[in-house]
Amino acid sequence: MIIVGENEAKRTIKDSVFTNLFGDSKYLLQFYQAIHPEDKDVKEDELWTITLENILTDDIYNDLGFIKGDKIMILAEAQSTWTSNIIIRALEYLVNSYRRYFTENGMDLYQSKKVSLPKPELYVIYTGNRKKRPDRITLSEEFFQGENTAIEVTVKMIYDGRNGDIINQYVTFTKILNEQIRLHGGTKKAILETIRICKDENILKEYLESRESEVVDIMMQLYDQEEIMRVHVQSKCKDAAIQATVEMCQEFGLSFADVVDKIAKKFSMSYERAEGEVKEYWQD
């Protein structure tokens, strides 16, 4: 397990700030107004947040789910890396959210009475380089060459938001953060500079001023799950490579000492550690 030092920033900074920001009903209302500017009379208490849980996987998720009245279910995700799998994640999250909605409202799908179903809206706030990205992506186009199938999913992509709205401020925050990390690395200084610049430029200013210590704490979390998983995968691959090398060297008749020397050089480790690795896979 890797514990991130106090001067190292959490690699999933934007994800954490996204969920923390829009977990506040005031900013959740602003989010809704940004995607539904025509609904001028909506109030905070009409928006019901769907509990954010990693039910299906242990991965870090930056999802936002809420219901407006009982009419609209809105699911959004902030994402800095482009992948068509966004659509699959959105579908997975939608199905899981509907299941929870039915359970919490005591709806039985096996009765003859038709259940009420909030209209789904799926969004991705994309903070990476837009290039020539589309405004919408669909399951049929991305996975089935446009062919009609039993199910269709449409995800609306949001890249910048409208000038000054809460989505635009969040995206601007991520860009300032990326620039500060480029200048200062993944350090606390990059975080503090990001907050300072954002407050000076009136970007999420109220949020950052009222929760600055909380935001810094979020961004400096001890455990970086993505980094842990990355290192775990690398470690597994390395173990497999060492085992394969030891077995191949044995097949070619190399002595134990020669194999230890080869492993030490190939994998840049001490002779003592290499000896232990070879002992683990050596076949007598």
For each residue, the residues with C-beta under 8 A, 3 or more apart:
1: 223 228
2: 224 227 228 231
3: 222 223
4: 8 10 220 221 222 223 224 227
5: 8
6: 188 220
7: 187 188
8: 4 5 186 187 220
9: 13 181 186 187 188 190 191 219 220
10: 4 13 16 218 219 220 221 224
11: 186 224 226 227
12: 15 16 60 62 224 225 226
13: 9 10 16 17 177 191 218 219
14: 17 18 62 78 80 127 173 174 177
15: 12 18 19 60 61 62 78
16: 10 12 13 19 20 62 218 219 221
17: 13 14 20 21 170 173 215 218 219
18: 14 15 21 22 62 64 78 125 170
19: 15 16 22 23 52 62 63 64
20: 16 17 23 24 211 214 215 218
21: 17 18 24 27 166 170 204 207
22: 18 19 27 28 31 64
23: 19 20 28 49 52
24: 20 21 27 28 207
25: 28 29 44 45 47 49
26: 29 30 44
27: 21 22 24 30 31 166 207
28: 22 23 24 25 31 32 44 47 49 64 66
29: 25 26 32 33 42 43 44 47
30: 26 27 33 34 165 166
31: 22 27 28 34 35 64 76 166 167
32: 28 29 35 36 39 42 47 66 68 74
33: 29 30 36 37 39 42 165
34: 30 31 37 161 162 165 166 167 168
35: 31 32 74 121 123 158 167
36: 32 33 39 42 68
37: 33 34 40 162
38:
39: 32 33 36 42 68
40: 37
41:
42: 29 32 33 36 39 46 47 68
43: 29 46
44: 25 26 28 29 47
45: 25
46: 42 43 68 69
47: 25 28 29 32 42 44 66 67 68
48: 66 67 68
49: 23 25 28 52 65 66
50: 65 66 67 73 75 97 100 101
51: 100
52: 19 23 49 61 63 64 65
53:
54: 57 58 59 60 61
55: 96
56: 92 96
57: 54 61
58: 54 225
59: 54 225 229
60: 12 15 54 225 226
61: 15 52 54 57 77
62: 12 14 15 16 18 19 77 78 79
63: 19 52 75 76 77 93
64: 18 19 22 28 31 52 74 75 76 77 78
65: 49 50 52 73 74 75 76 93 97
66: 28 32 47 48 49 50 73 74
67: 47 48 50 70 72 73 74 101 118
68: 32 36 39 42 46 47 48 71 72 74 118
69: 46 72
70: 67 116 118
71: 68 118 119
72: 67 68 69 118 119 120 121
73: 50 65 66 67 94 97 98 101 118 119 120 121
74: 32 35 64 65 66 67 68 120 121 123
75: 50 63 64 65 90 93 94 97 120 121 122 123
76: 31 63 64 65 122 123 124 125
77: 61 62 63 64 86 89 90 93 123 124 125
78: 14 15 18 62 64 124 125 127 170
79: 62 82 83 86 124 125 126 127 128
80: 14 126 127 128 174
81: 128
82: 79 86 126 128 133
83: 79 86
84: 87 88 137 142 143
85: 88 89
86: 77 79 82 83 89 90 124 137 155
87: 84 90 91 137 138 139 142 143 153 155
88: 84 85 91 92
89: 77 85 86 92 93
90: 75 77 86 87 93 94 122 124 153 155
91: 87 88 94 95 139 151 153
92: 56 88 89 95 96
93: 63 65 75 77 89 90 96 97
94: 73 75 90 91 97 98 120 122 153
95: 91 92 98 99
96: 55 56 92 93 99 100
97: 50 65 73 75 93 94 100 101
98: 73 94 95 101 102 117
99: 95 96 102 103
100: 50 51 96 97 103 104
101: 50 67 73 97 98 104 105 107 118
102: 98 99 105 107 109 115
103: 99 100 106 107
104: 100 101
105: 101 102
106: 103
107: 101 102 103 115 116
108: 111 115
109: 102 115
110:
111: 108
112:
113:
114:
115: 102 107 108 109
116: 70 107
117: 98
118: 67 68 70 71 72 73 101
119: 71 72 73
120: 72 73 74 75 94
121: 35 72 73 74 75 156
122: 75 76 90 94 153 154 155 156
123: 35 74 75 76 77 155 156 157 158
124: 76 77 78 79 86 90 155 156 157 158
125: 18 76 77 78 79 158 161 167 170 171
126: 79 80 82 130 133 157 158 159
127: 14 78 79 80 171 174 175
128: 79 80 81 82
129:
130: 126 133 159
131:
132:
133: 82 126 130 157 159
134: 137 157
135: 156 157
136: 154 155 156 157
137: 84 86 87 134 141 142 154 155 157
138: 87 141 142 152 153 154 155
139: 87 91 142 143 144 149 151 152 153 154
140: 143 144 145 146 147 148 149 152
141: 137 138 144 145 146
142: 84 87 137 138 139
143: 84 87 139 140
144: 139 140 141 147 149
145: 140 141
146: 140 141
147: 140 144
148: 140 152
149: 139 140 144 152
150:
151: 91 139
152: 138 139 140 148 149
153: 87 90 91 94 122 138 139
154: 122 136 137 138 139
155: 86 87 90 122 123 124 136 137 138
156: 121 122 123 124 135 136
157: 123 124 126 133 134 135 136 137
158: 35 123 124 125 126 161 167
159: 126 130 133 171
160: 167 168 171
161: 34 125 158 165 166 167 168 169 170 171
162: 34 37 165 167 168
163: 168
164: 168 169
165: 30 33 34 161 162 168 169
166: 21 27 30 31 34 161 169 170
167: 31 34 35 125 158 160 161 162 170 171
168: 34 160 161 162 163 164 165 171 172
169: 161 164 165 166 172 173 203 204
170: 17 18 21 78 125 161 166 167 173 174 204
171: 125 127 159 160 161 167 168 174 175
172: 168 169 175 176 198 201 203
173: 14 17 169 170 176 177 194 198 203 204
174: 14 80 127 170 171 177 178
175: 127 171 172 178 179
176: 172 173 179 180 194 197 198 203
177: 13 14 173 174 180 181 190 191 194
178: 174 175 181 182
179: 175 176 182 183
180: 176 177 183 184 189 190 191 193 194 197
181: 9 177 178 184 185 186 190
182: 178 179
183: 179 180 190 193
184: 180 181 187 189 190 193
185: 181 190
186: 8 9 11 181 190
187: 7 8 9 184 190 191
188: 6 7 9 191 192 216 220
189: 180 184 192 193
190: 9 177 180 181 183 184 185 186 187 193 194
191: 9 13 177 180 187 188 194 195 216 219 220
192: 188 189 195 196 216
193: 180 183 184 189 190 196 197
194: 173 176 177 180 190 191 197 198
195: 191 192 198 199 208 212 215 216
196: 192 193 199 200
197: 176 180 193 194 200 201 203
198: 172 173 176 194 195 201 203 204 205 208
199: 195 196 202 203 205 208 209
200: 196 197
201: 172 197 198
202: 199 205
203: 169 172 173 176 197 198 199
204: 21 169 170 173 198 207 208
205: 198 199 202 208 209
206: 209 210
207: 21 24 27 204 210 211 215
208: 195 198 199 204 205 211 212 215
209: 199 205 206 212
210: 206 207
211: 20 207 208 214 215
212: 195 208 209 215 216
213: 216 217
214: 20 211 217 218
215: 17 20 195 207 208 211 212 218 219
216: 188 191 192 195 212 213 219 220
217: 213 214 220 221
218: 10 13 16 17 20 214 215 221
219: 9 10 13 16 17 191 215 216
220: 4 6 8 9 10 188 191 216 217
221: 4 10 16 217 218 224
222: 3 4
223: 1 3 4 228
224: 2 4 10 11 12 221 227 228
225: 12 58 59 60 228 229
226: 11 12 60 229 230
227: 2 4 11 224 230 231
228: 1 2 223 224 225 231 232
229: 59 225 226 232 233
230: 226 227 233 234
231: 2 227 228 234 235
232: 228 229 235 236
233: 229 230 236 237
234: 230 231 237 238
235: 231 232 238 239
236: 232 233 239 240
237: 233 234 240 241
238: 234 235 241 242 267
239: 235 236 242 243
240: 236 237 243 244
241: 237 238 244 245 267
242: 238 239 245 246 263 267 277 281
243: 239 240 246 247 280 281
244: 240 241 247 248
245: 241 242 248 249 259 262 263 266
246: 242 243 249 250 259 263 277 278 281 282
247: 243 244 250 251 281 283
248: 244 245 251 252
249: 245 246 252 254 258 259 262
250: 246 247 253 254 259 282 283
251: 247 248
252: 248 249
253: 250
254: 249 250 258 259 262
255: 258 259
256: 259 260 278 282
257: 260 261
258: 249 254 255 261 262
259: 245 246 249 250 254 255 256 262 263 278 282
260: 256 257 263 264 271 274 275 278
261: 257 258 264 265 271 274
262: 245 249 254 258 259 265 266
263: 242 245 246 259 260 266 267 269 274 277 278
264: 260 261 267 268 269 270 271 273 274
265: 261 262 268
266: 245 262 263
267: 238 241 242 263 264 274 277
268: 264 265
269: 263 264 273 274 277
270: 264 273 274
271: 260 261 264 274 275
272: 275 276
273: 264 269 270 276 277
274: 260 261 263 264 267 269 270 271 277 278
275: 260 271 272 278 279
276: 272 273 279 280
277: 242 246 263 267 269 273 274 280 281
278: 246 256 259 260 263 274 275 281 282
279: 275 276 282
280: 243 276 277
281: 242 243 246 247 277 278
282: 246 250 256 259 278 279
283: 247 250
284:
